[in-house]
Amino acid sequence: MEIPAILGGIPVRDTKLYYAHQYIDQDDIDAVEAVLRSDYLTCGPAIPSCEKKLCEVTGAKYAVLCANGTAALHIACMAAGVGPGDEVITTPMTFAASANCALYCGARPVFADIDENTYNLDPDEAEKKITDRTKAVVAVDFTGQSVPEDRFIELCRKHHLVYIEDGAHVIGTKYKGRPNGSFADMTCLSFHPVKTICGGEGGAVLTDSEEYYKKLLLYRAHGITRDRTQMEHPDQGPWYYEQIALAPNYRMTDMQAALIESQLKKLDIFAARRKAIKKRYDEAFSRLPQVTVQKEIPESDTVRHLYILRLNPDRLNIDRKRFFEAMGEENIVCNVHYIPVYWFPYYEKLGYKRGLCPKAEKLYGEEITIPFYYAMSDKDVEDVIRAVTKIATCYARN
Ligand SMILES: *Cc1c(COP(=O)(O)O)cnc(C)c1O
């Protein structure tokens, strides 16, 4: 056994490896350059072209590109009619945006606990939180694994709730053989550079409903319409449009849309590589009693966005913080996904208390996100495995 780096030994790597990184090739650069040389930098043809490609890839009927994944969640809540006095059920094991979208609309996020094996929002826990005020459920496909769609569809139908899927991690994943994107009433995507498909910034809402689609278009851009059928006053001429609602400017540029469309052409190769790395990690880490590998439901054919390792506190002499630091000493820069949303001071001041979702809180205390992305080399993957194995073995408690 080598001496651990934290005790003065040689680190597993001499260059740093980060938890996520985008992959950009010459085709991506050419696609953006072509837009820069064209007439339209915003509101141009790259937007509908990319939206069409998104529909092809996800099987959704309509796609509305917007500024980022957070904006997508916001306009989805607006289209769902979420407003003051309403409650929106979501998971605490997510990025704050999944809950903030309810607050933006004046509604109250209600947190329901996760399934302790899959780490996804547990439909039974969500059901327990339903009240007369519940308007919508925001289910997050955590790390890219599909939530149990059948259960959430049934739950939302039974209680007349709008089902919004935060699919920021999910692109490429299939549930029961069908791509995630047309199960929920609206599915929100993100194209942040750490996600599977990169647009710099970017987001989209997918839907099969024409009614939601029209609202999403309106809420993407100021609440302004040029659609005659939506106008209240007589047409005053070719310049005429009306603002019929209040909404932000959440438009995406054509440069971003061109980049996203170019990236989407590579989704299959991205997916295959991510699946191969996930398989190799699962194999290696399931042999280590010091860690637990995330479980998956058989219905989800997952393209992972993140890879989470759960440390087993009774098999290790160090805590998560020390493990995280030890990985850093091996030049492997980890992360933690996520701090339970209601632990943030902003939420505390709104009256949320710790202890609300014990399974999510326990996971937070024990998890670590290790490097996982398309562009990792086989050597990078093996380095991560060596580092985890080294630390887990050095600090094993029997
Ligand atoms: C990234 C992410 C978002 C927000 O997306 P942005 O494009 O960064 O605004 C929302 N929800 C989850 C679960 C995410 O991971």
The ligand as an SDF file (V2000), in Angstrom:
LIG
                    3D

 15 15  0  0  0  0  0  0  0  0999 V2000
  -28.2880   23.2860  -13.1870 C   0  0  0  0  0  0  0  0  0  0  0  0
  -29.5740   23.0730  -12.5230 C   0  0  0  0  0  0  0  0  0  0  0  0
  -30.6270   24.0160  -12.5650 C   0  0  0  0  0  0  0  0  0  0  0  0
  -30.4720   25.3950  -13.0980 C   0  0  0  0  0  0  0  0  0  0  0  0
  -29.9860   25.4960  -14.3420 O   0  0  0  0  0  0  0  0  0  0  0  0
  -29.2170   26.8390  -14.8020 P   0  0  0  0  0  0  0  0  0  0  0  0
  -29.1630   26.6440  -16.2810 O   0  0  0  0  0  0  0  0  0  0  0  0
  -27.8890   26.8380  -14.1460 O   0  0  0  0  0  0  0  0  0  0  0  0
  -30.0550   27.9950  -14.4130 O   0  0  0  0  0  0  0  0  0  0  0  0
  -31.8420   23.6630  -12.0200 C   0  0  0  0  0  0  0  0  0  0  0  0
  -32.0290   22.4800  -11.4230 N   0  0  0  0  0  0  0  0  0  0  0  0
  -31.0510   21.5780  -11.3200 C   0  0  0  0  0  0  0  0  0  0  0  0
  -31.3360   20.2740  -10.6540 C   0  0  0  0  0  0  0  0  0  0  0  0
  -29.7880   21.8440  -11.8530 C   0  0  0  0  0  0  0  0  0  0  0  0
  -28.7980   20.9510  -11.7170 O   0  0  0  0  0  0  0  0  0  0  0  0
  1  2  1  0
  2  3  1  0
  2 14  2  0
  3  4  1  0
  3 10  2  0
  4  5  1  0
  5  6  1  0
  6  7  2  0
  6  8  1  0
  6  9  1  0
 10 11  1  0
 11 12  2  0
 12 13  1  0
 12 14  1  0
 14 15  1  0
M  END
$$$$
